Amino acid sequence: METSLSDSLMIIYEDESVDVRYGNGAQLQMSPCGCEFMLVKPKDPSGHPLQPTERVRQRTRFTISVYKEFIVAALAFRNKYASRPYLPEELIPADRKKPFVSIDSDVLWPKWSSFDAELGPAGETIIRSEEGRAALMLSASGDEFSVEFTSSLSKTQRRSMQGFSRDSDSSPGNHPQQQQISNLICQTSNVENKQVHQGIGSRRNESIRSRSCSPRTLSTAQPTPEKMYQSTTVVQHHSCCAVAPPWCYPLSLARHLWTTRLSKAKEIRTKEISENTQEHESINKPEISITERQSHLPLALPLTCPSPHRHRWKVEDGLVEKEHPDQDLPTELLKVMRCQGVTYRILSGTVSVIEVSPGDGSVMRSNGVLNNYFTHHKLLSGQVKEVTYHLNSLPPDVPGQLYSVCSIVSRADRILACYNEAKQSLKLTATPSCLQEGRRSSQPARMEEHLPNLVSFEQHVNVTQTAESRFVGEQPPDNE
């Protein structure tokens, strides 16, 4: 399939399914679990108009080499914005795989009184866990952050233990009958092992032993520990306005240093203000327990989907020709969309907000109810400066600029409008996705609900409001 990855439109929906549309008309869809994909090949220009398009449906981990490049790119995009990554061993390069010793998914973040932060090359604030298996990087603008952590590769679920795990509590103490059966099986296998080692057992005993152990023990030969226990590094991107619970505490550490760095950049050297700032910092440093400092890292999804019948594919009319595929906005609830190097993220809530990352470290965000206004947060000369745009008075394009503010804001407004229409539409299917069965829903919460009192959302707003702000399209008021 001849196409370019740079000309693609990548979408991840709220159910974490992926939709990639290429410039030549091809379309790649991936299931929410990442285990399966369907590729719709482009139409043949010399073919008959009524000839159906060719569709290829395969397992992600068993994709052939012709589609491997596109599958790897789509999977990397999915893992960057999904709640849990899908990490098949077949699609991860050998240089990115490494053996791991500990399988504990909990990490411990440093204390307020003893943590040290790093300053990245682009001005980001980096907080690392005490074990070194996780790191949080707050952007220089303070509006978005990324996390990097070590995760084990996706593994096959054990079918033999599903009967125990379906119950609400699968501990042996709560199932005495199952425990007696398992003990009886182990005792039988131990007796047969002794008979075989003493030379008394026969082929019949060996066959009985293999049959008795197979339902409760490993039925197939297990790979070596070097191949079985492997890990890789996962990078996820998040917005500071929608923070998942595992990242609330380390984000509060990073934001504290970020606000402190901005205050120092203002060159406020008044002794009274300095003393008040130190007193405020000493008061707002409560003792944090070890439980609050712990974070449970996202676990990798299993290799096979437990509910493949939930996979649904979007079939479009092949007779309709689209002149501009990048302008074809989805009619379903999307989560993140990336087009022409720009990332658009929907922050769902009572009043939905769209957040735009042009790629230069700045962030554009719609102003809630006043969605006709967009605020551009960017770092200039060590300070976060805000520029407000109105849809009816967007700045014109200037030769040599990195991106067009007019086109980005206009597209963001159309995406938000399509999202609101889809949210209010009655055509949305009520069929749950394959990830919604048997999992706990943990929606990201607003930052001010989870961050400690030391660094609150209002404090961030106060810091940014003191920076220089101008309104595009109108003249500032004359105070003279």
matplotlib code that plots the C-alpha trace (Angstrom):
import matplotlib.pyplot as plt

x = [0.0, 1.6, 0.8, 2.6, 2.2, 2.6, -0.6, -2.7, -5.6, -5.4, -8.4, -8.9, -12.5, -13.8, -14.1, -10.3, -10.9, -8.5, -9.4, -6.6, -7.4, -4.7, -4.3, -4.9, -8.3, -7.2, -8.6, -7.3, -9.5, -8.3, -10.4, -10.5, -8.3, -5.8, -5.9, -7.5, -7.6, -9.4, -7.7, -9.8, -7.7, -8.0, -10.2, -8.6, -8.9, -9.2, -11.7, -15.5, -17.3, -19.5, -16.6, -16.5, -13.4, -11.0, -10.9, -8.3, -9.0, -6.2, -4.9, -2.6, 0.2, 0.2, 0.1, 2.1, 5.2, 3.2, 1.0, 3.5, 4.6, 1.1, 0.0, 3.0, 2.3, -1.4, -0.6, 1.9, -0.7, -3.2, -0.9, 0.0, -3.5, -5.3, -5.8, -4.0, -1.3, -1.4, 2.2, 2.5, 6.0, 6.0, 5.6, 8.1, 11.8, 14.4, 16.3, 13.2, 12.6, 14.4, 14.0, 12.6, 12.8, 10.0, 6.4, 5.0, 3.1, 3.2, 5.7, 6.5, 7.0, 9.4, 8.3, 7.7, 10.7, 13.2, 12.3, 14.6, 13.3, 15.1, 14.9, 14.6, 16.1, 12.8, 12.1, 9.9, 9.9, 10.7, 9.8, 11.1, 9.8, 12.1, 12.4, 13.3, 10.5, 8.3, 8.8, 6.4, 7.4, 5.4, 5.6, 7.1, 3.7, 2.3, -0.8, 0.0, 2.3, 3.6, 4.4, 7.1, 7.0, 8.2, 5.4, 5.5, 4.5, 1.0, 0.5, -2.1, -4.8, -4.8, -8.0, -7.8, -8.2, -11.1, -13.6, -12.0, -11.7, -15.3, -16.4, -16.3, -13.7, -11.4, -9.3, -9.0, -10.4, -13.7, -14.0, -13.3, -14.7, -12.4, -9.5, -10.1, -10.3, -7.0, -5.3, -6.5, -5.1, -1.8, -1.6, -2.4, 0.3, 2.8, 2.1, 2.4, 5.7, 7.1, 6.0, 7.7, 11.0, 11.0, 10.6, 7.1, 5.1, 4.2, 3.2, -0.4, 0.6, 2.5, -0.5, -2.8, -0.4, -0.3, -4.1, -4.6, -2.2, -3.2, -6.5, -4.9, -1.3, 0.4, -0.8, 2.0, 5.7, 6.5, 9.2, 12.3, 12.2, 14.2, 11.5, 8.5, 9.3, 10.0, 9.2, 9.3, 9.0, 5.5, 5.0, 1.5, 0.4, -2.2, -3.8, -3.4, -7.2, -8.1, -5.7, -6.0, -5.7, -2.3, -0.6, -2.2, 0.5, 3.6, 1.9, 1.4, 5.1, 5.9, 3.4, 4.8, 8.3, 6.8, 5.0, 8.1, 10.2, 7.7, 7.7, 11.5, 11.4, 9.5, 12.5, 10.5, 13.1, 11.1, 12.0, 8.5, 7.1, 9.9, 9.2, 5.5, 6.2, 8.5, 5.9, 3.2, 5.3, 6.1, 2.5, 1.3, 3.6, 1.6, 2.9, 1.9, 1.4, 3.1, -0.3, -0.9, 2.6, 2.0, 0.7, -0.6, 0.9, -1.4, -1.2, -0.8, -3.8, -3.9, -2.8, -6.2, -9.5, -12.0, -14.9, -14.0, -17.8, -17.8, -15.6, -17.5, -16.2, -17.4, -18.4, -18.7, -20.2, -17.6, -19.5, -19.0, -15.7, -14.1, -12.0, -10.5, -10.2, -8.5, -11.6, -13.9, -14.7, -16.0, -19.6, -18.8, -17.4, -13.7, -11.1, -8.0, -7.4, -4.1, -4.0, -1.0, 1.1, -1.5, -3.2, -6.8, -8.0, -11.6, -12.0, -15.4, -17.6, -20.8, -19.3, -17.0, -13.7, -11.2, -7.5, -5.1, -1.3, 0.3, 3.6, 5.7, 5.0, 2.1, -1.6, -4.8, -8.0, -11.6, -13.1, -15.9, -19.3, -17.8, -16.6, -16.3, -13.1, -9.9, -7.0, -3.4, -1.0, 2.6, 5.9, 7.8, 10.9, 10.4, 6.7, 3.4, 1.6, -2.0, -3.4, -7.2, -8.7, -12.3, -13.6, -14.8, -11.4, -8.7, -5.2, -4.1, -1.4, 2.1, 4.8, 7.3, 5.2, 5.2, 1.5, -1.7, -3.6, -6.7, -6.9, -6.1, -8.7, -11.3, -10.8, -10.9, -14.3, -15.7, -14.4, -16.0, -19.3, -19.3, -18.6, -21.4, -23.8, -22.8, -23.1, -26.7, -27.7, -29.9, -28.1, -25.3, -25.1, -25.6, -23.4, -20.5, -17.0, -14.8, -12.9, -16.0, -16.8, -15.4, -13.3, -13.6, -14.3, -11.8, -12.5, -10.0, -11.0, -10.6, -7.3, -8.6, -10.5, -7.5, -4.4, -3.4, -4.1, -0.5, -0.9, -4.4, -5.9, -6.7, -3.0, -2.1, -4.7, -3.4, 0.1, -0.8, -3.1, -0.3, 1.6, 1.2, -2.2, -3.5, -6.7, -6.3, -8.6, -9.3, -7.3, -6.3, -8.1, -6.4, -5.7, -4.4]
y = [0.0, 3.2, 6.1, 8.6, 8.6, 12.4, 12.9, 11.0, 12.1, 10.1, 9.9, 8.2, 8.1, 8.1, 4.3, 4.3, 2.9, 4.3, 5.7, 6.6, 8.2, 8.5, 10.9, 8.3, 7.3, 4.3, 4.0, 2.0, 1.2, -0.4, -1.9, -0.3, -3.1, -2.8, -6.5, -6.3, -3.9, -3.5, -1.8, -0.4, -0.1, 2.8, 2.5, 1.5, 4.5, 2.2, -0.1, -0.1, 2.5, -0.3, -2.5, -2.9, -1.7, -4.3, -4.8, -6.6, -7.7, -9.1, -9.5, -6.6, -8.8, -11.0, -8.3, -8.9, -6.8, -4.8, -3.2, -3.3, 0.3, 1.7, -0.6, 0.4, 4.1, 3.7, 1.7, 4.3, 7.0, 4.9, 4.1, 7.8, 8.9, 5.7, 4.8, 1.4, 0.5, -2.5, -3.8, -6.9, -8.3, -8.8, -5.1, -3.7, -3.4, -5.5, -2.4, -1.1, -4.4, -5.2, -7.8, -6.7, -8.2, -6.6, -7.0, -4.5, -1.8, 0.6, 3.4, 5.8, 9.5, 11.7, 13.8, 17.5, 18.2, 16.1, 16.0, 17.3, 18.2, 18.4, 21.0, 19.6, 21.1, 22.7, 24.1, 21.3, 20.3, 16.6, 14.7, 11.1, 8.3, 7.0, 3.6, 5.3, 3.4, 6.5, 10.2, 13.1, 16.0, 19.2, 21.4, 24.9, 26.5, 24.5, 23.4, 19.8, 17.1, 13.7, 10.6, 8.0, 4.7, 1.1, -1.5, -5.2, -6.4, -7.7, -11.3, -13.9, -14.3, -17.6, -19.4, -21.9, -19.3, -17.4, -19.5, -18.1, -14.5, -14.2, -14.1, -10.9, -12.3, -15.0, -15.6, -19.3, -18.6, -17.6, -20.8, -23.8, -26.3, -25.1, -25.0, -28.7, -29.7, -27.9, -29.5, -32.9, -32.4, -31.3, -34.3, -36.7, -35.2, -35.4, -39.1, -39.8, -37.9, -40.1, -43.3, -42.2, -41.3, -44.7, -46.6, -47.9, -45.8, -46.8, -45.0, -45.1, -43.3, -40.7, -40.1, -39.8, -37.4, -35.2, -35.2, -34.5, -31.6, -30.0, -28.4, -26.6, -26.1, -24.8, -26.8, -25.8, -25.3, -21.9, -19.7, -18.8, -16.0, -13.8, -14.0, -14.1, -11.2, -8.3, -4.7, -1.5, 2.2, 3.8, 7.5, 9.1, 12.7, 14.3, 17.7, 19.6, 20.2, 16.5, 14.6, 10.9, 10.0, 8.2, 11.5, 14.0, 14.0, 14.1, 16.8, 18.9, 18.6, 19.7, 22.6, 23.9, 24.2, 25.6, 28.4, 29.1, 29.4, 31.8, 34.0, 34.2, 35.1, 38.3, 39.6, 40.4, 41.3, 43.0, 41.5, 41.6, 39.8, 37.2, 36.6, 36.2, 33.8, 31.7, 31.7, 30.6, 27.8, 26.6, 26.6, 24.8, 21.8, 19.2, 15.8, 13.4, 9.7, 6.9, 5.9, 9.3, 9.3, 5.9, 5.6, 2.5, 2.5, 1.6, -2.1, -3.4, -4.9, -8.6, -10.0, -11.3, -9.5, -11.2, -9.7, -9.7, -9.7, -6.1, -4.9, -2.8, -1.2, 2.0, 1.4, 4.4, 4.9, 4.1, 6.0, 9.3, 11.0, 13.3, 16.1, 17.0, 14.0, 16.1, 18.2, 15.3, 15.5, 12.5, 12.3, 10.3, 11.2, 11.7, 12.0, 13.2, 14.1, 14.8, 16.5, 18.1, 17.9, 19.6, 17.8, 18.5, 17.2, 17.2, 17.8, 16.3, 17.7, 19.7, 22.3, 20.6, 22.3, 21.7, 22.0, 22.5, 21.7, 23.2, 21.5, 24.5, 24.0, 26.4, 25.5, 27.0, 26.4, 27.3, 29.4, 27.1, 28.6, 31.5, 29.0, 31.8, 32.9, 30.9, 31.7, 31.0, 30.1, 30.4, 30.9, 34.0, 35.3, 33.0, 34.1, 32.6, 35.1, 34.8, 35.9, 35.9, 35.3, 35.7, 33.6, 36.7, 38.5, 35.9, 37.2, 37.0, 34.6, 36.0, 34.7, 32.6, 31.7, 28.1, 27.6, 29.4, 30.5, 31.2, 27.7, 25.9, 27.8, 27.5, 23.7, 23.5, 25.3, 22.8, 19.8, 21.1, 21.8, 18.3, 16.8, 18.7, 17.6, 14.0, 14.3, 15.5, 13.2, 10.2, 8.2, 7.2, 3.4, 2.0, -1.0, -1.1, -1.5, -4.5, -2.5, -1.6, -5.2, -6.2, -3.1, -0.3, 3.1, 5.7, 8.9, 11.7, 14.4, 18.1, 19.1, 21.2, 18.3, 16.0, 18.2, 19.0, 22.4, 23.4, 23.9, 24.6, 25.5, 29.0, 29.6, 28.7, 31.1, 33.9, 33.4, 33.4, 36.4, 38.5, 37.9, 40.1, 39.7, 41.3, 41.0, 40.4, 42.4, 45.2, 48.2, 48.2, 50.8, 54.1, 54.6, 58.1]
z = [0.0, -1.2, 1.0, 3.3, 7.1, 7.1, 5.1, 7.6, 9.9, 13.2, 15.5, 18.8, 20.1, 23.6, 23.5, 22.6, 19.1, 16.5, 13.0, 10.6, 7.2, 4.6, 1.7, -1.0, 0.4, 2.5, 6.0, 9.0, 12.0, 15.2, 18.0, 21.4, 22.9, 20.0, 19.3, 15.9, 12.9, 9.6, 6.6, 3.8, 0.8, -1.6, -4.7, -8.0, -10.3, -13.3, -11.7, -12.1, -9.9, -8.4, -7.5, -3.7, -1.9, -0.6, 3.1, 5.2, 8.7, 10.8, 14.3, 15.2, 16.5, 13.4, 10.7, 7.6, 6.7, 4.1, 6.7, 9.7, 9.3, 9.4, 12.3, 14.4, 13.8, 14.7, 17.8, 19.0, 18.6, 20.5, 23.4, 23.7, 24.6, 25.8, 29.4, 29.1, 26.5, 24.2, 23.9, 21.7, 21.6, 17.8, 17.1, 19.6, 18.4, 20.1, 21.3, 23.2, 25.0, 28.3, 31.0, 34.3, 37.8, 39.7, 38.5, 41.0, 39.2, 42.2, 42.3, 45.1, 44.5, 46.6, 49.6, 49.5, 51.7, 49.8, 46.1, 43.4, 40.0, 36.7, 34.1, 30.6, 27.4, 26.4, 29.8, 31.1, 34.8, 35.4, 38.5, 38.9, 41.2, 43.8, 42.0, 38.7, 36.8, 36.2, 35.4, 34.9, 32.6, 32.9, 29.8, 29.9, 29.5, 32.4, 30.5, 29.5, 30.8, 29.7, 31.7, 31.0, 32.8, 32.5, 31.7, 31.1, 27.6, 26.9, 27.9, 27.2, 29.9, 31.7, 30.6, 33.4, 36.1, 34.6, 36.6, 39.8, 38.7, 37.6, 41.2, 43.2, 45.5, 44.1, 47.3, 48.2, 51.7, 50.3, 48.1, 50.4, 47.9, 45.1, 47.5, 48.5, 44.8, 44.0, 47.1, 46.1, 42.6, 43.9, 46.3, 43.5, 41.3, 44.1, 44.7, 41.0, 40.9, 43.6, 41.8, 38.6, 40.3, 42.1, 38.8, 39.8, 37.5, 34.0, 30.9, 32.2, 35.3, 33.3, 31.1, 34.1, 35.7, 32.7, 32.4, 36.1, 36.1, 32.8, 34.0, 36.9, 35.9, 32.8, 29.9, 27.5, 27.8, 29.2, 27.6, 29.3, 31.9, 29.7, 27.0, 29.4, 31.7, 29.3, 29.6, 27.5, 28.0, 27.5, 27.0, 27.6, 27.0, 29.2, 29.8, 33.1, 33.0, 33.1, 35.3, 36.1, 39.8, 39.5, 38.3, 40.7, 43.4, 41.1, 39.0, 42.2, 42.8, 39.3, 39.3, 42.6, 41.1, 37.9, 39.7, 41.8, 38.7, 37.1, 40.3, 40.2, 36.6, 37.4, 39.4, 42.5, 45.0, 47.7, 51.1, 52.4, 49.5, 49.7, 53.4, 52.7, 50.0, 52.2, 55.0, 52.5, 51.3, 54.8, 55.8, 52.7, 53.0, 54.8, 55.7, 52.9, 53.8, 51.8, 50.5, 48.9, 47.4, 45.7, 42.1, 40.4, 36.9, 34.0, 33.2, 29.6, 28.0, 27.3, 24.0, 23.1, 23.6, 25.9, 24.0, 20.2, 19.4, 20.6, 17.8, 15.4, 12.2, 10.6, 7.0, 4.8, 1.4, -1.2, -4.0, -2.3, -3.3, -0.8, -2.2, 1.2, 3.5, 6.2, 6.5, 7.0, 10.7, 12.6, 13.7, 16.9, 20.2, 19.7, 22.3, 20.4, 16.8, 15.1, 11.7, 9.9, 13.1, 15.3, 18.1, 19.1, 22.4, 23.7, 27.5, 28.1, 30.9, 31.5, 29.1, 26.7, 26.0, 23.1, 23.7, 20.8, 20.8, 17.7, 18.4, 19.6, 23.3, 23.4, 24.0, 22.7, 24.6, 24.1, 26.9, 28.1, 27.7, 25.7, 23.0, 20.5, 22.3, 22.3, 24.7, 23.5, 26.3, 25.3, 27.0, 26.1, 27.9, 30.8, 31.4, 30.3, 28.1, 27.1, 23.7, 23.3, 19.8, 18.6, 15.8, 13.9, 14.2, 13.8, 13.0, 9.3, 8.2, 8.2, 5.8, 7.7, 10.7, 12.0, 11.7, 10.7, 13.8, 11.7, 10.2, 13.5, 15.5, 12.8, 12.6, 16.4, 16.4, 13.9, 15.8, 19.0, 17.2, 15.7, 19.2, 20.8, 18.1, 18.5, 22.2, 22.0, 19.1, 19.8, 17.1, 19.4, 19.9, 23.4, 22.7, 25.1, 23.8, 24.5, 27.2, 29.2, 30.2, 33.5, 34.1, 36.5, 34.9, 36.2, 34.3, 34.5, 37.0, 37.0, 38.3, 41.1, 42.6, 43.1, 43.6, 47.2, 48.6, 48.1, 44.4, 43.3, 40.0, 41.2, 42.0, 38.4, 37.1, 39.3, 38.1, 34.4, 34.8, 36.1, 32.9, 29.9, 28.2, 25.1, 23.1, 19.4, 17.1, 19.6, 20.8, 24.5, 26.7, 27.2, 30.9, 30.5]

ax = plt.figure().add_subplot(projection="3d")
ax.plot(x, y, z, "-o")
ax.set_aspect("equal")
plt.show()
